[in-house]
Amino acid sequence: MERKTTAGKMAVAIFLVASGAFCLSATAQGRAEAYRCGNTYTDRPCEGGRPVKVDDARTDADRRASEAGTQRAEARADQLERIRLSEEKEAYERSRRSAHEARQAAINERRLASSEQLARARAQKLGAEPHKSSARFSGSANGKQASAPGEGSKKKKRKTSSNSSAS
């Protein structure tokens, strides 16, 4: 007898689950009303809102055509996005290269300016330093005539100390 009561309870449970599922699907299909509340749409009525008809009256051919158009539009959007991304990448690379070239040009310009400044400093230093006189030098730094090679100042002779010569 226990078997019959368990089987009966199972049957009742299955019946209740099936009827609940049927009622929910019927209720969901019956709630095809939507309301426009200002700029938004909702499934609940609102103050000042008006009902909007949302039943899809299109045929299967219309739905298929609409889906095909949507798929074409999505494919085109994906294609345009890939094109845009590749163009942005190329623009970034061009910008990076031109920035690198500008940096190199600035570095080269600084090097050139530095070498020119160094050359000017060397030339100025060479012009400012007094030159050592030589036998061929015919004038002095202050514009006076130099004496002939044998007539100039002579080296002084060392005096010998009396102690060293007496020994």
C-alpha positions as CSV (number, residue, x, y, z in Angstrom):
1,M,0.0,0.0,0.0
2,E,2.9,2.2,0.6
3,R,3.8,1.9,-3.0
4,K,0.5,3.3,-4.2
5,T,0.7,6.3,-1.9
6,T,4.2,7.1,-3.0
7,A,3.2,6.7,-6.7
8,G,0.2,8.9,-6.1
9,K,2.2,11.6,-4.4
10,M,4.7,11.5,-7.3
11,A,1.8,11.8,-9.8
12,V,0.4,14.8,-7.9
13,A,3.8,16.5,-7.8
14,I,4.4,16.0,-11.5
15,F,0.9,17.3,-12.2
16,L,1.5,20.4,-10.1
17,V,4.9,21.2,-11.7
18,A,3.4,20.8,-15.2
19,S,0.4,23.0,-14.5
20,G,2.7,25.6,-12.9
21,A,5.0,25.7,-15.9
22,F,2.0,25.9,-18.2
23,C,0.5,28.8,-16.2
24,L,3.8,30.7,-16.1
25,S,4.3,30.4,-19.9
26,A,0.7,31.5,-20.5
27,T,1.2,34.5,-18.2
28,A,4.4,35.4,-19.8
29,Q,2.9,35.4,-23.3
30,G,-0.1,37.4,-22.1
31,R,2.1,40.2,-20.7
32,A,3.1,41.6,-24.1
33,E,2.1,45.1,-23.0
34,A,4.7,47.8,-22.7
35,Y,4.3,51.4,-21.6
36,R,6.1,54.5,-22.8
37,C,7.0,56.7,-19.9
38,G,8.7,59.8,-21.3
39,N,11.8,58.6,-23.1
40,T,11.9,55.1,-21.6
41,Y,9.8,51.9,-22.1
42,T,8.7,49.6,-19.3
43,D,6.4,46.7,-18.7
44,R,4.7,48.4,-15.8
45,P,2.2,51.3,-16.1
46,C,3.5,54.7,-15.0
47,E,1.9,58.1,-14.4
48,G,1.4,59.8,-17.7
49,G,2.6,56.7,-19.6
50,R,0.7,55.3,-22.5
51,P,0.5,51.7,-23.7
52,V,2.5,50.7,-26.7
53,K,1.7,47.9,-29.1
54,V,4.6,45.5,-29.1
55,D,3.2,42.5,-31.0
56,D,5.5,41.4,-33.8
57,A,3.3,41.3,-36.9
58,R,6.0,40.5,-39.4
59,T,6.1,37.4,-41.4
60,D,8.8,34.8,-41.3
61,A,10.3,36.1,-44.5
62,D,10.4,39.6,-43.1
63,R,12.1,38.4,-39.9
64,R,14.7,36.5,-41.9
65,A,15.3,39.5,-44.2
66,S,15.7,41.7,-41.1
67,E,18.1,39.2,-39.4
68,A,20.1,39.0,-42.6
69,G,20.3,42.8,-42.8
70,T,21.4,42.9,-39.2
71,Q,24.1,40.3,-39.8
72,R,25.4,42.3,-42.8
73,A,25.5,45.5,-40.8
74,E,27.4,43.8,-38.0
75,A,29.9,42.3,-40.4
76,R,30.4,45.7,-42.0
77,A,30.8,47.3,-38.6
78,D,33.4,44.7,-37.7
79,Q,35.2,45.3,-41.0
80,L,35.2,49.1,-40.4
81,E,36.5,48.6,-36.9
82,R,39.4,46.5,-38.2
83,I,40.2,49.2,-40.8
84,R,40.0,51.9,-38.2
85,L,42.3,50.0,-35.9
86,S,44.9,49.4,-38.6
87,E,44.8,53.0,-39.7
88,E,45.3,54.1,-36.0
89,K,48.2,51.7,-35.7
90,E,49.8,53.1,-38.9
91,A,49.3,56.7,-37.7
92,Y,50.8,55.8,-34.3
93,E,53.9,54.2,-36.1
94,R,54.2,57.3,-38.4
95,S,54.0,59.6,-35.3
96,R,56.6,57.5,-33.4
97,R,59.0,57.5,-36.4
98,S,58.7,61.2,-36.9
99,A,59.2,61.9,-33.2
100,H,62.3,59.7,-33.3
101,E,63.6,61.5,-36.4
102,A,62.9,64.9,-34.7
103,R,64.8,63.7,-31.6
104,Q,67.7,62.6,-33.8
105,A,67.7,65.9,-35.7
106,A,67.8,67.8,-32.4
107,I,70.6,65.7,-31.1
108,N,72.6,66.1,-34.3
109,E,71.9,69.9,-34.2
110,R,73.2,70.1,-30.6
111,R,76.3,68.1,-31.5
112,L,77.0,70.4,-34.4
113,A,76.5,73.5,-32.3
114,S,78.7,72.0,-29.6
115,S,81.5,71.2,-32.1
116,E,81.2,74.7,-33.6
117,Q,81.4,76.2,-30.1
118,L,84.4,74.0,-29.3
119,A,86.1,75.1,-32.6
120,R,85.5,78.8,-31.8
121,A,86.9,78.3,-28.3
122,R,90.0,76.6,-29.6
123,A,90.5,79.3,-32.2
124,Q,90.0,82.0,-29.6
125,K,92.4,80.2,-27.2
126,L,95.1,79.9,-29.9
127,G,94.7,83.6,-30.8
128,A,94.9,84.7,-27.2
129,E,98.0,82.6,-26.2
130,P,101.4,84.3,-26.8
131,H,103.4,82.3,-29.3
132,K,106.9,81.2,-28.5
133,S,109.4,83.1,-30.4
134,S,111.7,81.4,-32.8
135,A,114.8,82.4,-34.7
136,R,112.6,83.2,-37.7
137,F,110.3,85.5,-35.8
138,S,110.8,89.0,-37.0
139,G,108.5,91.0,-34.7
140,S,107.4,90.9,-31.1
141,A,104.0,90.7,-29.7
142,N,103.9,94.4,-28.8
143,G,104.9,95.5,-32.3
144,K,108.6,96.3,-31.6
145,Q,111.4,94.9,-33.7
146,A,113.1,91.9,-32.3
147,S,116.9,91.9,-32.0
148,A,118.9,89.7,-34.2
149,P,119.6,86.2,-33.1
150,G,123.1,87.0,-31.7
151,E,122.3,90.4,-30.2
152,G,119.6,89.5,-27.8
153,S,119.8,89.0,-24.1
154,K,122.5,86.6,-23.2
155,K,122.3,84.0,-20.5
156,K,124.0,84.9,-17.3
157,K,126.9,82.9,-16.3
158,R,126.9,81.3,-12.9
159,K,129.2,82.7,-10.4
160,T,131.3,80.1,-9.0
161,S,131.5,80.1,-5.3
162,S,134.9,80.8,-3.8
163,N,134.7,77.7,-1.7
164,S,134.5,75.4,-4.7
165,S,137.2,77.0,-6.7
166,A,139.6,77.2,-3.8
167,S,139.7,73.5,-3.2
